[in-house]
């Protein structure tokens, strides 16, 4: 991380809630109580923030999404900026009950909202009747509030990043039911035991929220840079047959001769000699026949 404990102190992350709003389960992360206010141990906050950033980096490197949740007024702008910088889904208006546990129905509504947006872009919405346009506009305004940051949600997210787990108790409960890791900024009035990666700190100060969000931003960007693309498969895996090459082979292949034949019968030199001998024999026979004809002619005379 590119921050120190001194940076957390300057941002006011150590300020907790009043003692009357103190949650006993947050005692391991409380350093002291002064002037009726809980003081959070920043050494533990720093260590847990580092562990949370490593967990987010690992999840993002696997190609999974982080759903960013922060519906309180102080967290709305930092969450929007974080979502815009990382292209992650977010929720800043109101958490709809069943967004995770009833995701099939929510995804159907998301598909319907996307179709309305396409109709508005291509101008087909303006070609409808006035009453139909008014009804669709009312639905779109309601869907805009509920699904503003969920349009790029590609399924059940890999983890949740929450600002103020006490305020977002429903989202945390749904994630725990589906065994989804929850990374949350938790104050002294919240229960950190329901979170997989709690980050003890002040969740009411915009400056405190922003310094935590900056660390999460670096973790998401680092994890995205480590993503490994799956190897592309060849369409045709048929191996190419190679023709045998006998030019470079020193040993000639063995040839089995049929019965009654010898290797000399196929010797080119022997064949040439036999042809020469047969020519000589023909010439001798011709000379003998000529000599016999001369003798016969002399006898007749």
C-alpha positions in Angstrom: 0.0 0.0 0.0 1.1 3.5 -0.7 -0.2 4.9 2.6 1.1 4.9 6.2 -0.5 4.9 9.7 0.2 8.6 9.8 -1.9 9.1 6.7 -4.8 7.2 8.4 -4.4 9.4 11.5 -4.4 12.6 9.5 -7.6 11.5 7.7 -9.4 10.9 11.0 -9.9 7.2 10.5 -9.3 6.6 14.3 -12.5 8.4 15.4 -15.2 6.0 16.4 -18.8 6.5 17.7 -20.0 7.6 21.1 -19.8 5.1 23.9 -23.6 4.8 24.2 -23.6 3.5 20.6 -20.7 1.2 21.1 -21.0 -2.4 19.9 -19.2 -4.8 22.3 -18.0 -7.0 19.4 -15.8 -4.2 18.2 -13.8 -4.2 21.4 -10.7 -5.9 19.8 -10.3 -3.0 17.5 -10.8 -0.2 20.0 -7.6 1.4 21.4 -9.2 3.6 24.1 -12.2 5.6 25.1 -11.6 9.4 25.4 -14.2 12.1 26.1 -17.0 9.7 25.6 -15.7 8.6 22.1 -14.2 5.3 21.1 -10.7 5.6 19.6 -9.9 2.9 17.0 -6.5 1.2 16.9 -4.9 2.3 13.6 -2.2 -0.3 13.8 -4.8 -3.0 13.5 -6.7 -1.0 10.9 -3.6 -0.7 8.7 -2.9 -4.5 8.9 -6.5 -5.4 8.2 -6.7 -2.9 5.3 -3.6 -4.5 3.8 -5.2 -8.0 4.1 -8.4 -6.7 2.5 -6.5 -5.1 -0.4 -4.7 -8.4 -1.1 -8.0 -10.3 -1.0 -9.6 -7.9 -3.5 -6.5 -8.0 -5.7 -6.7 -11.8 -5.8 -10.5 -11.9 -6.5 -10.1 -9.3 -9.4 -7.2 -11.2 -10.8 -9.5 -14.2 -11.3 -11.8 -12.2 -13.5 -14.5 -11.7 -10.9 -16.4 -8.5 -10.2 -16.5 -6.5 -6.9 -19.9 -5.0 -6.1 -19.4 -1.6 -4.5 -22.1 -0.6 -1.9 -22.4 2.7 -0.2 -25.9 4.3 0.1 -25.1 6.9 2.8 -24.6 10.5 1.7 -20.9 10.7 2.6 -20.1 7.5 0.6 -22.1 8.2 -2.6 -19.6 10.3 -4.4 -16.4 8.2 -3.6 -18.2 5.0 -4.6 -19.3 6.6 -7.9 -15.7 7.7 -8.6 -14.4 4.2 -7.7 -16.9 2.5 -10.0 -16.1 4.8 -12.9 -12.4 4.3 -12.5 -12.6 0.5 -12.3 -15.8 -0.3 -14.4 -17.3 -2.2 -11.4 -21.0 -2.4 -10.6 -22.2 -0.2 -7.7 -25.2 0.7 -5.6 -25.5 4.2 -4.1 -29.2 4.9 -4.0 -31.0 2.1 -2.2 -30.2 -1.6 -1.7 -33.0 -3.6 -3.2 -33.8 -6.6 -1.0 -33.1 -9.8 -2.9 -30.5 -8.3 -5.2 -28.2 -11.3 -4.5 -30.5 -13.9 -3.1 -33.1 -13.4 -5.8 -30.8 -12.5 -8.6 -32.8 -14.4 -11.2 -35.7 -12.0 -10.9 -33.4 -9.0 -10.6 -31.6 -10.0 -13.8 -35.0 -10.2 -15.6 -35.7 -6.6 -14.6 -32.3 -5.6 -15.7 -32.9 -7.1 -19.1 -36.2 -5.2 -19.4 -34.5 -1.9 -18.4 -31.8 -2.4 -21.0 -34.4 -3.0 -23.7 -36.2 0.2 -22.7 -32.8 2.1 -23.0 -32.3 0.6 -26.5 -35.8 1.7 -27.5 -35.1 5.2 -26.3 -31.8 5.3 -28.2 -33.0 4.0 -31.6 -36.2 6.2 -31.5 -38.6 3.3 -31.5 -40.0 4.5 -28.2 -41.2 7.8 -29.8 -43.3 5.8 -32.4 -45.6 4.4 -29.7 -48.8 5.9 -28.4 -48.8 8.6 -25.8 -50.1 6.4 -22.9 -47.6 3.7 -23.7 -44.7 6.2 -23.7 -45.8 7.6 -20.4 -46.1 4.2 -18.7 -42.7 3.2 -20.0 -41.2 6.5 -18.8 -42.5 5.9 -15.3 -41.0 2.4 -15.2 -37.7 3.7 -16.5 -37.5 6.5 -13.9 -38.1 3.9 -11.1 -35.6 1.5 -12.7 -33.0 4.3 -13.0 -33.1 4.6 -9.2 -32.9 0.9 -8.5 -30.6 -0.3 -11.3 -28.4 2.7 -12.0 -25.1 1.0 -11.2 -26.1 -2.6 -11.9 -26.3 -2.5 -15.7 -22.8 -4.1 -16.1 -23.3 -6.7 -13.4 -22.5 -10.0 -15.0 -23.9 -12.4 -12.4 -23.2 -13.0 -8.7 -20.2 -10.9 -7.8 -17.0 -12.3 -6.4 -17.1 -10.0 -3.4 -18.8 -7.0 -1.8 -17.1 -3.8 -0.8 -19.3 -2.0 1.7 -19.1 1.4 3.4 -20.8 1.2 6.9 -21.8 -2.4 7.3 -24.3 -1.3 10.0 -26.2 0.8 7.5 -25.9 -1.9 4.8 -27.0 -4.8 7.1 -29.3 -6.3 4.4 -26.6 -6.4 1.8 -24.2 -8.0 4.2 -26.8 -10.6 5.3 -27.5 -11.6 1.7 -23.8 -11.9 0.9 -23.2 -14.1 4.0 -26.2 -16.3 3.0 -24.6 -16.9 -0.4 -21.1 -17.2 1.1 -19.8 -14.2 -0.8 -16.8 -12.5 0.8 -17.6 -9.1 2.3 -14.9 -6.3 2.7 -16.3 -3.4 4.7 -15.4 -0.3 6.5 -16.8 -0.9 10.0 -17.1 1.6 12.8 -17.3 1.0 16.6 -21.1 0.7 16.4 -21.0 -2.3 14.0 -20.5 -6.0 14.3 -17.2 -6.9 12.6 -17.7 -10.7 13.2 -20.2 -10.9 10.2 -17.5 -9.7 7.8 -14.8 -11.8 6.1 -12.5 -8.8 5.9 -13.4 -6.0 8.3 -11.6 -2.6 8.1 -12.1 -0.8 11.4 -12.4 2.9 10.9 -14.5 6.0 10.8 -17.3 5.5 8.3 -19.0 8.9 8.8 -16.2 11.2 7.5 -15.8 11.8 3.8 -12.1 12.2 4.2 -11.8 8.9 6.0 -13.9 7.1 3.4 -11.9 8.5 0.6 -8.5 7.3 1.8 -9.9 3.8 2.2 -11.5 3.9 -1.2 -8.1 5.0 -2.7 -6.5 1.9 -1.3 -9.2 -0.3 -2.7 -8.9 1.4 -6.1 -5.2 0.6 -6.3 -5.9 -3.0 -5.3 -8.6 -3.4 -8.0 -6.3 -1.9 -10.7 -3.4 -4.1 -9.6 -5.6 -7.2 -9.8 -7.0 -6.3 -13.2 -3.5 -6.0 -14.5 -2.7 -9.6 -13.4 -5.6 -11.1 -15.2 -4.5 -14.0 -17.3 -6.5 -14.6 -20.5 -7.6 -18.2 -21.2 -5.6 -19.7 -24.1 -7.5 -19.8 -27.4 -8.4 -23.2 -28.7 -7.7 -24.1 -32.4 -10.7 -24.9 -34.4 -8.9 -27.8 -36.2 -6.6 -29.9 -34.2 -6.1 -32.5 -36.8 -2.3 -33.2 -37.1 -0.7 -32.6 -40.5 0.6 -35.8 -42.0 4.2 -35.5 -43.2 5.4 -37.5 -46.2 8.4 -39.7 -45.4 11.7 -38.5 -46.6 14.1 -41.3 -47.8 16.6 -39.0 -49.3 18.6 -38.5 -46.1 18.4 -42.2 -45.1 21.6 -44.1 -45.6 20.2 -47.6 -45.2 18.0 -48.7 -48.1 14.9 -50.7 -47.3 15.2 -54.5 -47.5 13.6 -56.2 -50.5 12.6 -59.9 -50.4 13.2 -61.7 -53.7 10.8 -64.4 -54.9 12.0 -68.0 -55.1 14.2 -69.0 -58.0 15.7 -65.5 -58.4 19.1 -64.3 -57.4 20.4 -60.8 -56.8 22.7 -61.1 -59.9 19.6 -61.5 -62.0 18.7 -57.9 -61.3 22.3 -56.6 -61.7 22.4 -53.9 -64.4 26.0 -54.7 -65.3 25.2 -58.4 -65.9 22.3 -57.5 -68.1 24.5 -55.3 -70.1 27.1 -58.1 -70.6 24.5 -60.6 -71.6 23.2 -58.2 -74.4 26.7 -57.8 -75.7 27.3 -61.6 -75.9 24.0 -62.2 -77.7 25.0 -59.5 -80.4 28.4 -61.3 -80.9 26.7 -64.7 -81.4 24.4 -63.2 -84.0 27.3 -61.8 -85.9 29.2 -65.2 -85.9 26.1 -67.0 -87.2 25.7 -64.4 -90.0 29.4 -64.9 -91.0 29.0 -68.7 -91.0 26.0 -68.5 -93.2 27.8 -66.2 -95.7 30.8 -68.6 -95.8 28.4 -71.6 -96.6 26.8 -69.6 -99.4 30.2 -68.9 -101.0 31.1 -72.6 -100.9 27.8 -73.6 -102.5 28.3 -71.1 -105.3 31.9 -72.4 -106.0 30.7 -76.0 -106.1 28.1 -75.1 -108.7 30.7 -73.5 -110.9 
